[in-house]
Amino acid sequence: MGMEERLAEALAEFEETRAKLADAAAAASRVSATVTAKDRSVAVTMGPQGELTQIRFPTNAYRTMPPAQLAAALMSTIGLARKQAAGQLAEIYRPFGPIPVLSSDAPDGVVEMDWEAMFAPAREEGIPVPPVEAPPRGSSGALLDELVEDEEAAGDAVRQAGDRL
């Protein structure tokens, strides 16, 4: 097979994969998982990015619940919904290979990325890979930390301006 034929074949395969990925992305954008607590005190819906899209109280049970019990029901129901949404995403993208951060086995559907294991094959082949530094425990990453700090600073500025009025 000549170079032009191999290139045409590779391009056709690329276009087919790109179309499949576009279909998968469209399906992923519609992912939604709704979970109701066992005691039916709360129902939550999670979207494709793990965002909470709806909270409902199907019964009046929440009205008599102690705050800690209601909070626990919310947190566990949110975790289960997030896990279900992550499982749906993993199924959508499974044909393209493993997705390192999505797991329906993880408590909230997302596992921490093992960068060392991910880059191990490249290192074994002698490909230079920079050292991997994990973010500190409890940190969501430098960019998110910076955004939170900026938001907190903005909130402080608004409070100070309010105090002056």
C-alpha positions as a printed NumPy array, in Angstrom:
array([[  0.   ,   0.   ,   0.   ],
       [  1.41 ,   3.355,  -1.001],
       [  1.833,   6.387,   1.201],
       [ -1.164,   8.174,  -0.337],
       [ -3.423,   5.162,   0.223],
       [ -2.318,   4.842,   3.852],
       [ -2.862,   8.554,   4.379],
       [ -6.349,   8.369,   2.821],
       [ -7.178,   5.371,   5.014],
       [ -5.919,   7.141,   8.141],
       [ -7.898,  10.266,   7.236],
       [-11.07 ,   8.213,   6.712],
       [-10.549,   6.498,  10.074],
       [ -9.96 ,   9.877,  11.705],
       [-13.175,  11.301,  10.228],
       [-15.149,   8.255,  11.381],
       [-13.752,   8.536,  14.906],
       [-14.411,  12.279,  14.956],
       [-18.049,  11.697,  13.969],
       [-18.42 ,   9.045,  16.686],
       [-16.881,  11.404,  19.238],
       [-19.279,  14.165,  18.198],
       [-22.205,  11.77 ,  18.697],
       [-20.783,  10.729,  22.081],
       [-20.361,  14.365,  23.124],
       [-23.983,  15.072,  22.194],
       [-25.13 ,  12.045,  24.223],
       [-22.889,  13.084,  27.13 ],
       [-24.418,  16.559,  27.202],
       [-27.804,  14.933,  27.862],
       [-26.615,  12.783,  30.79 ],
       [-28.835,  13.14 ,  33.818],
       [-29.131,  11.037,  36.941],
       [-31.941,  11.399,  39.459],
       [-31.77 ,   9.617,  42.802],
       [-34.314,   9.631,  45.615],
       [-33.213,   9.002,  49.201],
       [-34.375,   5.722,  50.719],
       [-36.616,   7.595,  53.142],
       [-37.981,   9.696,  50.239],
       [-37.021,  12.892,  52.064],
       [-35.061,  14.281,  49.118],
       [-34.507,  13.665,  45.408],
       [-31.628,  15.165,  43.468],
       [-30.684,  15.349,  39.815],
       [-27.114,  15.641,  38.57 ],
       [-26.017,  16.802,  35.145],
       [-23.196,  15.597,  32.9  ],
       [-20.498,  17.676,  34.598],
       [-21.446,  16.421,  38.051],
       [-23.398,  19.609,  38.673],
       [-26.475,  19.566,  40.842],
       [-29.368,  20.538,  38.568],
       [-32.354,  19.917,  40.823],
       [-33.266,  19.28 ,  44.459],
       [-36.793,  18.169,  45.288],
       [-38.508,  17.162,  48.497],
       [-41.056,  14.522,  47.382],
       [-42.633,  14.275,  50.835],
       [-42.899,  16.511,  53.882],
       [-40.494,  14.274,  55.818],
       [-37.726,  16.877,  55.585],
       [-39.755,  19.267,  57.761],
       [-39.391,  17.115,  60.867],
       [-35.821,  15.952,  60.264],
       [-32.995,  17.277,  62.417],
       [-30.653,  19.435,  60.314],
       [-27.79 ,  16.914,  60.533],
       [-30.046,  14.093,  59.32 ],
       [-31.335,  16.181,  56.402],
       [-27.774,  17.189,  55.509],
       [-26.679,  13.538,  55.581],
       [-29.607,  12.534,  53.366],
       [-28.719,  15.298,  50.908],
       [-25.019,  14.44 ,  50.822],
       [-25.515,  10.702,  50.341],
       [-28.198,  11.212,  47.675],
       [-26.02 ,  13.718,  45.815],
       [-23.1  ,  11.275,  45.96 ],
       [-25.211,   8.45 ,  44.518],
       [-26.565,  10.667,  41.739],
       [-23.068,  11.871,  40.863],
       [-21.888,   8.247,  40.769],
       [-24.741,   7.287,  38.431],
       [-24.021,  10.237,  36.118],
       [-20.326,   9.299,  36.013],
       [-21.288,   5.719,  35.171],
       [-23.454,   6.936,  32.298],
       [-20.585,   9.041,  30.961],
       [-18.174,   6.13 ,  31.267],
       [-20.566,   3.946,  29.235],
       [-20.882,   6.587,  26.525],
       [-17.117,   6.956,  26.169],
       [-16.153,   3.31 ,  26.834],
       [-15.795,   2.491,  23.084],
       [-12.958,   5.037,  22.878],
       [-10.893,   3.437,  25.639],
       [-10.636,   3.742,  29.404],
       [-11.476,   7.041,  31.031],
       [ -9.092,   7.364,  33.965],
       [-11.17 ,   9.669,  36.187],
       [-14.659,   8.182,  35.78 ],
       [-15.586,   5.102,  37.751],
       [-18.949,   3.794,  38.827],
       [-17.073,   2.002,  41.643],
       [-15.857,   5.242,  43.259],
       [-17.976,   6.728,  46.056],
       [-18.873,   9.829,  44.037],
       [-18.186,   8.429,  40.557],
       [-14.84 ,  10.154,  40.178],
       [-11.419,   8.796,  41.091],
       [ -8.195,  10.693,  41.51 ],
       [ -5.981,  10.562,  38.428],
       [ -2.885,   8.359,  38.802],
       [ -0.534,  10.402,  36.646],
       [  2.461,   8.194,  37.401],
       [  0.666,   5.123,  36.056],
       [ -0.635,   7.07 ,  33.081],
       [  2.838,   8.197,  31.995],
       [  4.622,   4.927,  32.88 ],
       [  4.419,   3.497,  29.316],
       [  5.992,   6.676,  27.898],
       [  8.8  ,   6.493,  30.457],
       [  9.379,   2.82 ,  29.614],
       [  9.835,   3.78 ,  25.954],
       [ 12.367,   6.437,  26.94 ],
       [ 10.094,   9.378,  26.176],
       [ 10.966,  12.278,  28.486],
       [  8.094,  13.018,  30.852],
       [  8.23 ,  15.811,  33.437],
       [  7.841,  14.801,  37.066],
       [  4.268,  14.655,  38.295],
       [  3.355,  16.707,  41.334],
       [  0.025,  15.945,  42.945],
       [ -2.006,  18.884,  44.259],
       [ -2.051,  19.128,  48.054],
       [ -4.797,  17.174,  49.811],
       [ -7.993,  19.185,  49.981],
       [ -6.93 ,  21.343,  47.031],
       [ -8.952,  21.329,  43.827],
       [ -6.019,  22.616,  41.825],
       [ -4.169,  25.886,  41.521],
       [ -6.588,  27.527,  39.097],
       [ -9.655,  26.703,  41.168],
       [ -7.877,  27.769,  44.36 ],
       [ -7.022,  31.082,  42.701],
       [-10.606,  31.581,  41.537],
       [-11.918,  30.893,  45.043],
       [ -9.407,  33.34 ,  46.535],
       [-10.473,  35.989,  43.99 ],
       [-14.14 ,  35.369,  44.822],
       [-13.426,  35.667,  48.562],
       [-11.495,  38.911,  47.993],
       [-14.381,  40.299,  45.925],
       [-16.815,  39.372,  48.694],
       [-14.628,  41.158,  51.246],
       [-14.547,  44.261,  49.048],
       [-18.354,  44.263,  48.722],
       [-18.753,  43.906,  52.509],
       [-16.317,  46.773,  53.128],
       [-18.153,  48.976,  50.643],
       [-21.435,  48.122,  52.375],
       [-19.96 ,  49.035,  55.747],
       [-19.025,  52.468,  54.432],
       [-22.557,  53.184,  53.23 ]])
